[in-house]
Amino acid sequence: MRVSDRDLSVVVDLISEPMDAVDAAGTHPVGQSEILVDSPRSILAEKLCALLERSELRDLIDIDALVKSGESLDLAIADAPRRDSGFSPLTLAWVLRGFDAIGLAKAAGVSNDAARLDTFRKELIDHLIEPRDS
């Protein structure tokens, strides 16, 4: 779906798939209707899974924003296998080692954020390989 106002236009991907919820979804009005929207906690867990699956810059940007907004990365790492049974923190860390955040940021036209995103990528790798209490 494309959403536009006078100055901007953005493509919105909507997903509808049955799965166990990590956290309760909220309802948000859209015109005369309401839609269910995943909580930030659920979105962060899903974004970790997406980054492992498709390795796109937008997922790294979203993860960075969600963590900066106060969402718990530790909780999301624990939640992610509930969204994708193939998720592994160590596998994601391995994938991120070869993830060219700087090159992708430049190609996407966000070169001003390239170094910051690459620093976040490295911090995320370190966090993923840290031993955790079970």
N, C-alpha and C positions, 0 to 999 in steps of 0.2 A: 504494500500500500504506500502511496506517496502522499505525504502531508506537506502542505505549503501554506505560507502566508505571503504577504506582499514582497518580502525580501529574500526569504529562504525556502528551500525545498529539501526534504529528507525522505529516504525510503525507509519504511518501518517493516521489519520482518515480524510476522505474527506466527506463533507456533501453537498448535493444539495437539497434544499427545498425552495419552493416559499414562500416568506413573504415580508412584507414591510421592506424596508431598514431603519435602524436607521441613517446610514451615507453612503455615496457613496462608493462602492467597488472600489478597484484599480485593474489594470491588471498587471500580472507578467508573464514573459516568462518562459516556461517550454519546453525545447527542441525547437522544431520548432513551438510550439503553445503558446497561452497565456491563462491563467486562471484568473477568477475574484477572488479576495481575499478581505474579509471583512476588514474594517479599524480597527485599534486598539480600537477605541471607540466602534464599533459594537461588537467586540470580547469580550470586557470587560462586556458589557451588557449581552451578550449571556452566558458568563461564570458564572455570578451571577445566571442566570436562571438555568444553568446546575447544579450548586452547590446545589440549592434548590431541584432540581429534583432527582439527583443521589448521592449527597454527597460523591464525590470522592476526594482524596487528590490532584490529578493532577489539579483539578479546583481551589482549594485554592492556589496552587503553581502558577498557571497562573495568577490569580487575583492579588496576591502579586507582581509578576513581572510586570504586566501592570501598577499597581498603582505606583510602584517604578520608572517606566520609564516615569511617568508624566501624565498618563491618569487620568481623573477626576472620582473619585468614586461617587461623587454626581451626575454627569451627567449620569453615568452608572446606578445608582439606579433609576433615573428618566426615563431613556430609557428602562429599563428591562421590564416593563409592555407592551411595544410596541412589544417586542419579544415573551412574554408569558403572556397572560392576567391573569393568575393565580399567577403571581409574587407579593409578598408583602414583603417589607423590614422587617416587624415585624415577619412574618412567617420564613423568612430566618434566622433572629437572633435566633428565637426559635430552629430551626433545628441545627444551629451551636453550641448552648449550649451543645448539646449531641454529638457533632462531636469530636472524639478522635484523634486529629491531631498528638499527640505524639505516640500513639500506631500504627496509620497508617503509620507514617513516619518510625518508626522502622521496621515495617513489609515490607515496600517498600525498605528498605536498605538505607534510607536517614536520619539515626538517628542523624547525625551531624547537620541537619537543624530542628530537631524535636522541640526544645524549641523555636526557632525563628518563626516557623510556628504556634505554639500554641499561641505565643504572638500576631502574626498577626490576628489569629482567634478571639482572645479576643478584639483586637482593632476594627476589622470589626463588631463584635457584637455591641460594643459601638457606632460605627458610624451609624449602621443601626437603632438603637433605638433613636438616637438624633432627636428631633423635627426639621422639615424643613419648610421653607417658601414655600407656595404653589404657 
